[in-house]
Amino acid sequence: MSINTFGRLFRVTTWGESHGPALGAVVDGCPPGIALCEADIQPWLDRRRPGRSRYTTQRREPDRVEILSGTYEGRTTGTPISLMIRNTDQRSKDYSDIARKFRPGHADITYHLKYGLRDPRGGGRSSARETAARVAAGAVARKALAALAPAVEIFGYMVQMGEDAIDRDRFDKAEIDRNPFWSPDAAAAARWAEALDALRKSGNSVGAVIEVVARGVPPGLGAPVYGKLDTDIAAAMMSINAVKGVEIGAGMGAAALTGTENADEIAMGKDGPVFSSNHAGGILGGISTGQDIVCRFAVKPTSSILTPRRTITVEGEETEIVTRGRHDPCVGIRAVPVGEAMMACVILDHLLLHRGQVGDGLAGRIGGWPG
């Protein structure tokens, strides 16, 4: 059994390897009649693609998506949508020196322990290259959301690189697209640029924290007890390569709060409940409240670095390893559009589940009060 699929009604299966001829996704469960063409998907892939700045891997991939099935005359048919992205700039020879060594901090050794063999060229399926397929699927989800719940807006940004975090008082949403770090704090982006230049030259890497917000999500999405919306968001984010921690709302910080501090007080507004704060991150009991859904995830430092590290070979001999080639000094930068894509897929999946159980009646009262 190999699990390469996520989602319940909106289901995404990704395929392909970092250095294979192509990679892609099969999207099943997309509602019919949604306007969709390659031009709808490409801008999101362009946000994730390598070589956008000197702070990411210099692998030159155009990441041009091809829709192979599931549409007719520019609209989805309700059948599986097959998406393909060809690999054009592989340099498998960069990995010939380490083909029989395991990179510390990488999935090389666990793939070998599980399967008895592995694809050493860029890490195969464990490579961050796999996330291009997720971003393509997320673009499909965004198109469906735009048709079914047009108020939904999903955006992500980097809030921390290494130990250096943004100043929330300087948060400027418009700034996110103005710098290569997707930072809402221009001053933080300037500091990160200087720090990452020095880190890259030293042959090292650094981790990051990404925040993803889903705004305008209708209340009522998610279900008790095993179908919680935050459960699926956390699983989706944790499935992204190099992610080691996920928080919803106040997250781990909630443990330091008292009950009076943490509880988001409720008042009655003209269109329904109004909350005084959002420590819950827009989800209570696994069900959306109508507030912003706020999720953060931590990305570890890139494991492929030029600094020598101790390791072992396939034969069990102790040795040293230096990973050459083209790698992200901070993989968290390109994780921003990936996190957005996963959020879009989960929100659409739960919207379809909600409609399947409750129907359009309650969904039609979005923004109102069902009492």
ABEGO torsion letter per residue (X at the ends): XBBABBEAABBBBBBEBAABABBEBBBBGBBBGBBBBAAAAAAAAAAABBGABAABBABBBAGBBBBABGBBGGBBAGBBBBBBBBBAABBAAAAAAAAABBBBGBAAAAAAAAAGBBBABGGEAABAAAAAAAAAAAAAAAAAAAAABAABBBBBBBABBEABBBBAAABBAAAAAABAAGBABAAAAAAAAAAAAAAAAAGBBBBBBBBBBBBGBBBGBEBOAAABAAAAAAAAAAABBGBABBBBEAEAAAAABBAAAABBBBBBBAAEBBBABBAAGGBBGGBBAGBBBBBBBBBBBBABBABBBBBBBAAGBBBBBBBBEBBBABAAAAAAAAAAAAAAAAAAAAAAAAAAAAEAAAAAABGBBAX
